[in-house]
C-alpha cells in the first residue's frame, strides 16, 4: 500500500497549485500552521513537499510542483518497486 503525505502552508502559491493538480487523490495533508511537529519529525523544510510511503517505509520525496502525469508515473514506479529507502536493497 502506498501512502502520500502532502506538506503545505496556507500562504504558499505553489502549494495551492499542487493541491489543485492533485485534487481527488487521497493523501494526508500536513499544514505548517497547525502541525509543525510533524514537519520537524520528517525533516521538511520547504513546501510543498510530498513524501511517499510503501508498507510504512519512506520510499520517495519530492519538493516543489509535480505534474499529475509525473505523480501518476511515480506511483506506478513505487507500486512496481520492491525496494524501500530504509532497506536500500531490492527484495526477491
Number of C-alpha atoms within 10 A of each C-alpha: 8 15 16 19 16 20 24 25 18 10 9 11 13 16 20 16 15 20 17 11 16 17 11 8 9 10 16 13 15 19 17 18 10 9 12 12 11 14 17 11 8 11 9 19 12 12 20 24 22 25 19 21 19 19 10 11 15 17 19 16 13 14 15 12 18 18 12 14 11 10 16 13 12 14 17 11 11 19 13 9 13 12 17 19 13 9 10 9 10 10 9 5
